[in-house]
Each structure stands twice: as C-alpha cells, then as structure tokens.
Amino acid sequence: MQEVKKNLVGLIGWPVEHSLSALMHNAAFQHLGLSDWEYELISIPPESLKEQWPKLMEKYHGFNVTIPHKKAVLSFLAGDEKALAIGAANTIVCSQKYATNTDVIGFLEDLHLSGIGIEKKQVLIIGAGGAARAAIYGLKTGLKTGLKTASANIAIINRDIQKAQELKKEFTLTEIFHDFSSAQEWKPELIVNCTSVGMWPKVEESPWPEDVPLPQDASIYDMVYRPQKTKFLLQAEKSGLKAVGGLGMLIGQGAAAFSLWTGKEAPREIMRQAIEDRV
C-alpha cells in the first residue's frame, strides 16, 4: 500500500524543544481523523533561517513561528495587517505565502474568557519583544473578539530601555518605567508578563521582584504556560490577586492557526487536555 503523503506543519524557532505545540496539534489531528496531517518541531538557528527558508516553504503546508524568528520571517513574505502592525508573525500559510499573528487573538480571547476587562484600564506590559508587541496591539485595537474598541492606558517596563522607547513612540504608550517600584506606584490594574522569565526549566524565576509588593486589586496575566502555575502567578495568588497563566492563549492562537491550515474548527478541549496531561 502506498504511504499517504503527509500535510506537514510545524514550529520554527531556536530553541523549540520546550514547546508543547506538536503535542497539542497532533492530538487535534488524531481526534478529527486527519491522519494525513502531522506537526513537527523545527529547530533553526538565526543564521540559518535565510538559507533554509526556500526548503521550508516547499516542504511544509504551514508553520508557527517563535523566538527569535517572528520578525525575520516578514522579510521573506507578505504579512497581513496584524502582522505588519505588530512587526512579528507567528503563523505562516505556505501555499498562500501569507503571514499573520494569531497571538493577538489568543491573548484577547483568553482575557475575555477569564473575565479580565481592558477598557480604560491601566495596563503594565513586562517585556518589549514580539509577544509584548502583540499584546499592545491587541490592547490598543480590541480586534474582533466581542470586546469594545480598546482604550487601555498602557505602560511598559523592560531591561532594554531603547526597545521600550521604540515601543512607546510606535504605539503611543503612556509611560516607560525603569524600576518595578515606580511601576507599582503607577497602580496598574492589569500586569502582563510578555517575557519567557519563569518558563520551564527555570521555574524559580519571576519577572516581578519579591521585594516589591504587587499592586492591590491588579489582575496578573503571565503568557508563560509551562509550568501552568509560574512563580509570578504564585506571587499574585499569595497577594490575593486574580492570576491567569498562558495556557488559554496558547490554545487560542493554536486553534486559529489550525483553522487557517486545515479549514476546520479546532477541537480546543482536546488540545487543552493534551497539554494538561503533560504539564
């Protein structure tokens, strides 16, 4: 019997070994009986991306993109409005030579489902990379998630001040903070960790210093999903604050990519269960 040719999709990044995206998507393919689909992890160092790009476009039906390639891929193919505004893409449809950013959808959907409002809220963003850009764009636009057009009052704190200044200018942000004490005094109502600090295996780390109290009545959102309860979230819970991890965002952005590739609605609960069984 002739072997069925696989519709290959995957994740490109450096590194990618920590990712659970393959587990999530392959469980979804299996659940829907899509035996000719398979998701792979594709580890590509930054210096090799340009050389490998033609082979990737030829071999794969589509792929997700993670650190450090989210910005670089936009030099190879056209991005949609979201990807261009954010300056980063996380989902590619190879046959259409099309790039988009489903992180925005995943983030906003999960805030909505978690009961975290953003309208006219003071929001502190930790980080200034691709994930931070997606969060800021979503908070500024609201997109089409059932939310009102967002008008969040956004400030940023980041180790690289130049990057923070660039984001402030580009997105017309309210403030840049150089230290967490000043950020705490600003009294943010929502704090979003857009960095990888606290991600497995460095689970003892937190983006928020222990000697600075978290703001009273703030909600905490950590984009890190592994572990499900990061040190940052544990700090928040200890302070009696609402704390939400990044698993819902991971599933939301993955479900949006899944539908773009297959034309089918993603089985979100199957995807969630696959990840929860692992972590």
Backbone torsions as a table, in degrees:
resi	resn	phi	psi	omega
1	MET	NA	134.5	-179.4
2	GLN	-73.0	135.0	180.0
3	GLU	-70.1	135.5	179.2
4	VAL	-70.7	130.9	178.3
5	LYS	-69.7	131.0	-176.7
6	LYS	-80.1	142.0	165.0
7	ASN	-86.7	100.8	-174.9
8	LEU	-87.9	133.6	169.1
9	VAL	-131.2	170.2	-178.3
10	GLY	-176.5	-172.2	179.5
11	LEU	-121.8	124.3	173.6
12	ILE	-105.2	139.4	-179.8
13	GLY	178.2	-175.4	178.7
14	TRP	-156.2	101.2	1.5
15	PRO	-90.3	174.4	177.3
16	VAL	-130.4	-0.6	-173.8
17	GLU	-60.3	-28.3	-177.0
18	HIS	-77.1	-15.2	-170.1
19	SER	-70.3	143.5	174.9
20	LEU	-107.0	11.7	-177.8
21	SER	-62.4	-39.3	179.4
22	ALA	-62.5	-42.9	178.4
23	LEU	-58.6	-46.2	-177.1
24	MET	-64.6	-50.5	-176.0
25	HIS	-71.6	-40.2	-179.9
26	ASN	-66.3	-32.9	174.2
27	ALA	-64.9	-39.0	178.4
28	ALA	-66.5	-43.6	177.9
29	PHE	-59.9	-45.4	-178.5
30	GLN	-63.5	-41.8	-178.8
31	HIS	-62.2	-38.0	-178.2
32	LEU	-89.6	2.8	179.1
33	GLY	73.2	24.1	179.7
34	LEU	-89.2	71.5	-173.3
35	SER	-70.0	-15.0	179.8
36	ASP	-94.1	12.7	177.7
37	TRP	-115.0	143.1	178.0
38	GLU	-150.3	141.1	-179.0
39	TYR	-111.7	130.9	-177.8
40	GLU	-122.4	157.6	170.9
41	LEU	-98.0	128.8	-172.2
42	ILE	-123.8	103.0	-176.3
43	SER	-88.5	116.7	-177.2
44	ILE	-132.5	116.9	176.5
45	PRO	-66.6	151.1	-175.7
46	PRO	-53.7	-38.8	-176.3
47	GLU	-70.9	-13.0	-178.1
48	SER	-102.7	-6.3	-172.6
49	LEU	-61.2	-47.7	-177.2
50	LYS	-60.9	-42.4	-179.0
51	GLU	-66.3	-38.9	-175.2
52	GLN	-86.0	-11.9	-173.4
53	TRP	-55.4	-48.7	179.9
54	PRO	-58.3	-38.5	179.3
55	LYS	-67.4	-38.3	178.2
56	LEU	-62.2	-46.1	-178.2
57	MET	-64.9	-30.8	-179.5
58	GLU	-79.9	-37.9	-173.0
59	LYS	-82.7	-35.9	-169.6
60	TYR	-104.6	145.8	173.4
61	HIS	-72.2	-33.7	178.5
62	GLY	-175.7	169.2	175.7
63	PHE	-157.8	159.4	169.9
64	ASN	-89.9	160.2	-178.7
65	VAL	-130.8	133.3	176.6
66	THR	-129.4	-174.3	-178.3
67	ILE	-53.3	133.4	6.4
68	PRO	-108.2	26.0	-168.9
69	HIS	-100.8	-1.0	-171.4
70	LYS	-61.4	-35.1	178.4
71	LYS	-83.0	-41.3	-173.6
72	ALA	-61.6	-35.4	-175.9
73	VAL	-63.4	-23.5	-179.0
74	LEU	-72.3	-9.8	174.9
75	SER	-84.5	-8.8	-177.0
76	PHE	-105.1	-21.8	-176.1
77	LEU	-156.7	167.1	-174.2
78	ALA	-75.2	137.1	174.9
79	GLY	-104.9	153.6	175.8
80	ASP	-78.9	-175.2	-175.4
81	GLU	-57.9	-43.5	-178.6
82	LYS	-63.8	-49.6	-177.3
83	ALA	-60.9	-42.0	-178.5
84	LEU	-69.8	-40.2	179.4
85	ALA	-66.5	-37.5	-179.8
86	ILE	-78.9	-30.7	-176.6
87	GLY	79.6	21.8	-179.1
88	ALA	-156.7	140.2	176.6
89	ALA	-120.4	145.3	177.1
90	ASN	-125.0	-1.4	179.9
91	THR	-140.0	130.1	-179.1
92	ILE	-121.2	135.8	168.7
93	VAL	-111.1	105.1	-168.9
94	CYS	-64.7	-42.0	-176.7
95	SER	-62.4	-29.1	-179.6
96	GLN	-97.8	-3.0	-175.8
97	LYS	48.7	53.7	-168.4
98	TYR	-127.5	136.4	178.4
99	ALA	-126.2	140.7	177.2
100	THR	-142.1	-178.5	178.1
101	ASN	-130.3	103.8	179.6
102	THR	-89.7	-4.5	174.9
103	ASP	-58.8	-36.9	-179.1
104	VAL	-61.1	-47.7	-179.0
105	ILE	-62.8	-46.8	-179.5
106	GLY	-60.2	-42.0	-179.4
107	PHE	-65.3	-51.4	-177.1
108	LEU	-67.0	-40.3	177.8
109	GLU	-60.4	-42.4	-177.1
110	ASP	-70.2	-37.3	173.3
111	LEU	-58.0	-46.3	-178.5
112	HIS	-61.2	-48.2	-178.5
113	LEU	-67.2	-26.1	179.8
114	SER	-87.0	-0.2	178.4
115	GLY	74.2	26.5	179.3
116	ILE	-101.5	111.4	178.5
117	GLY	-81.5	154.5	-179.9
118	ILE	-125.4	-10.1	-175.7
119	GLU	-64.4	119.5	177.2
120	LYS	60.1	25.0	178.7
121	LYS	-92.8	152.3	172.3
122	GLN	-86.6	117.2	-173.9
123	VAL	-119.1	128.5	176.0
124	LEU	-104.2	122.6	177.6
125	ILE	-99.9	127.5	174.3
126	ILE	-101.6	115.9	-178.4
127	GLY	114.2	164.6	-178.5
128	ALA	-145.0	21.7	179.4
129	GLY	-90.4	-159.9	-177.7
130	GLY	-60.8	-39.2	179.8
131	ALA	-66.3	-39.4	178.0
132	ALA	-64.9	-40.6	179.3
133	ARG	-62.8	-41.0	178.6
134	ALA	-64.3	-43.0	179.9
135	ALA	-63.2	-45.5	-178.8
136	ILE	-63.5	-43.8	178.8
137	TYR	-60.3	-44.3	179.0
138	GLY	-63.8	-43.2	179.4
139	LEU	-66.0	-29.1	180.0
140	LYS	-79.5	-33.5	-172.2
141	THR	-104.7	-32.1	-175.3
142	GLY	78.8	-25.6	-178.4
143	LEU	51.6	-144.8	-176.5
144	LYS	-120.2	65.5	-176.1
145	THR	-115.7	14.0	-175.8
146	GLY	86.6	-4.8	177.4
147	LEU	-85.0	154.3	171.0
148	LYS	-67.2	163.2	174.2
149	THR	-57.6	123.5	-172.9
150	ALA	-70.8	146.9	173.2
151	SER	-139.8	43.0	-178.9
152	ALA	-63.6	145.9	177.7
153	ASN	-94.9	104.0	-164.8
154	ILE	-108.3	130.9	172.3
155	ALA	-121.6	165.1	-175.3
156	ILE	-138.5	146.3	171.1
157	ILE	-131.7	132.3	-176.0
158	ASN	-156.7	147.3	-179.6
159	ARG	-64.6	-39.1	178.8
160	ASP	-86.9	99.9	-175.3
161	ILE	-64.4	-35.4	-179.8
162	GLN	-61.7	-43.8	177.4
163	LYS	-61.7	-41.1	179.0
164	ALA	-62.8	-41.2	179.8
165	GLN	-64.9	-38.3	178.2
166	GLU	-63.4	-42.3	178.8
167	LEU	-66.8	-40.5	179.4
168	LYS	-59.0	-44.8	-179.3
169	LYS	-68.2	-44.6	-174.8
170	GLU	-66.6	-41.6	-175.2
171	PHE	-105.7	7.3	-179.6
172	THR	54.0	56.6	179.1
173	LEU	-78.3	161.3	-175.0
174	THR	-76.7	-42.2	-168.3
175	GLU	-156.5	152.1	167.3
176	ILE	-115.7	131.4	177.3
177	PHE	-109.6	139.3	179.9
178	HIS	-96.5	-15.3	179.0
179	ASP	-146.6	158.1	-173.4
180	PHE	-74.5	-26.3	177.4
181	SER	-63.3	-44.3	177.7
182	SER	-64.8	-39.6	178.3
183	ALA	-63.6	-39.3	179.5
184	GLN	-64.9	-38.9	-179.0
185	GLU	-69.0	-21.6	176.7
186	TRP	-69.4	-16.6	177.7
187	LYS	60.9	57.9	176.3
188	PRO	-64.2	145.0	178.4
189	GLU	-95.1	-16.5	175.1
190	LEU	-143.2	129.9	176.5
191	ILE	-118.4	127.2	-177.0
192	VAL	-119.4	118.5	174.8
193	ASN	-85.1	112.6	179.8
194	CYS	-106.6	15.9	177.8
195	THR	-104.2	174.9	177.1
196	SER	-94.8	7.9	-179.5
197	VAL	-63.1	126.8	-178.6
198	GLY	98.5	-5.7	-179.2
199	MET	-75.0	145.0	175.9
200	TRP	-52.3	134.4	11.1
201	PRO	-94.8	0.3	-176.9
202	LYS	-89.5	61.4	-170.6
203	VAL	-75.6	-9.9	-179.9
204	GLU	-86.2	-2.9	-178.4
205	GLU	-93.3	153.3	176.4
206	SER	-141.6	144.4	177.0
207	PRO	-73.7	-14.0	-177.4
208	TRP	-108.8	122.2	-177.2
209	PRO	-64.9	142.4	-176.2
210	GLU	-69.9	-21.6	-177.5
211	ASP	-87.4	3.3	176.5
212	VAL	-116.4	119.2	-179.6
213	PRO	-63.8	144.3	173.0
214	LEU	-73.3	148.1	-178.4
215	PRO	-63.2	139.2	178.0
216	GLN	-63.5	141.3	174.7
217	ASP	68.8	10.8	176.6
218	ALA	-81.6	152.0	168.7
219	SER	-98.9	143.8	-177.5
220	ILE	-115.7	127.5	176.4
221	TYR	-123.8	121.9	-179.7
222	ASP	-112.8	116.9	-179.3
223	MET	-67.5	-17.7	175.8
224	VAL	-65.1	134.0	-179.1
225	TYR	-116.0	-7.7	179.1
226	ARG	-133.2	104.7	9.7
227	PRO	-78.8	164.7	178.9
228	GLN	-64.9	-35.6	175.9
229	LYS	-109.6	93.9	178.4
230	THR	-75.2	167.1	176.6
231	LYS	-60.3	-37.7	177.9
232	PHE	-59.8	-44.3	178.8
233	LEU	-66.4	-37.4	177.9
234	LEU	-65.6	-38.2	174.8
235	GLN	-59.8	-43.2	-178.5
236	ALA	-64.8	-45.5	-179.5
237	GLU	-64.2	-38.4	178.2
238	LYS	-62.3	-29.9	178.7
239	SER	-88.9	3.9	178.3
240	GLY	77.9	22.5	-176.9
241	LEU	-99.7	154.8	174.0
242	LYS	-68.4	131.3	-174.7
243	ALA	-133.7	124.2	-177.6
244	VAL	-128.2	129.5	178.7
245	GLY	-90.0	177.4	-170.8
246	GLY	-88.3	7.3	-177.7
247	LEU	-62.2	-42.7	179.7
248	GLY	-62.6	-37.9	177.5
249	MET	-66.5	-41.9	178.0
250	LEU	-57.7	-46.4	-178.9
251	ILE	-68.0	-41.3	-179.7
252	GLY	-62.3	-46.5	179.5
253	GLN	-69.0	-34.8	178.9
254	GLY	-68.0	-39.9	179.0
255	ALA	-63.9	-39.7	178.6
256	ALA	-64.6	-41.7	177.6
257	ALA	-65.6	-42.7	179.6
258	PHE	-54.6	-46.2	-178.6
259	SER	-67.3	-37.2	177.4
260	LEU	-62.8	-39.7	-178.0
261	TRP	-75.5	-46.0	-169.4
262	THR	-99.2	-20.4	-173.9
263	GLY	76.6	10.4	-178.8
264	LYS	-117.8	154.2	176.7
265	GLU	-72.8	132.4	-177.0
266	ALA	-74.5	138.6	175.4
267	PRO	-80.8	85.3	-170.0
268	ARG	-59.8	-40.0	-178.0
269	GLU	-66.6	-34.6	175.6
270	ILE	-65.2	-41.9	179.0
271	MET	-64.6	-43.4	178.7
272	ARG	-62.4	-44.9	-176.8
273	GLN	-64.1	-37.5	179.4
274	ALA	-60.5	-41.3	-179.4
275	ILE	-73.3	-44.9	-178.1
276	GLU	-62.8	-33.3	178.0
277	ASP	-64.7	-29.1	-178.8
278	ARG	-86.0	-42.7	-171.9
279	VAL	-98.1	NA	NA
